[in-house]
């Protein structure tokens, strides 16, 4: 049964991302995951200051991490009521996160 389960999970992992999406650096991936987890916990996205505080790099702006995600299509700017909360994860970003999670679970089963 375990072998059948592994085959099913491998089949369910979408590979379409590998064909058409620009890969993320480890830091960009960290920021994307943080945005998702923050939204999941608070029901709104973090401010730019909160992003920088999470990353733990002094003297930098969130734009250094968010702008590449915007350029790659994982995040987009929005018109937001609160200052600093003007980003959201796109459908492409959510698909990337789902794929990342599925691959992580697949690796856990293979161990």
Phi, psi and omega in degrees: 000323180299319179296320179296320180296317179299319180296320180295315181295318179299323179293324184283346181286118180289127179263357183298335178295321183298334184276326193231003187245139175291130181293158179257147172286163178303321180291320177296320178297319178299316180294317180298316178296318179299315179302316181296311182295321179297314179298319179299320182281327188245345183068022170203162184274157180287159173284167178298323179296319179295324177296312180297318179298321179295317181292326177081027179250115181283149174075021178232165178251159178296332181303328179298336180255328183279319183302319176297326177293324176293314181298327180273354175090008181276334183224152175225153175279145179231168171270111185243149180291318181271136179295140176087349180251055187250029178231158173207155179282135179276174176299322177299318178297318178295321177296318178300315180296319178298318180295317179300316180293318179296319179292323177298315179295323178298316179296322178297323179288330181285342183284000000 
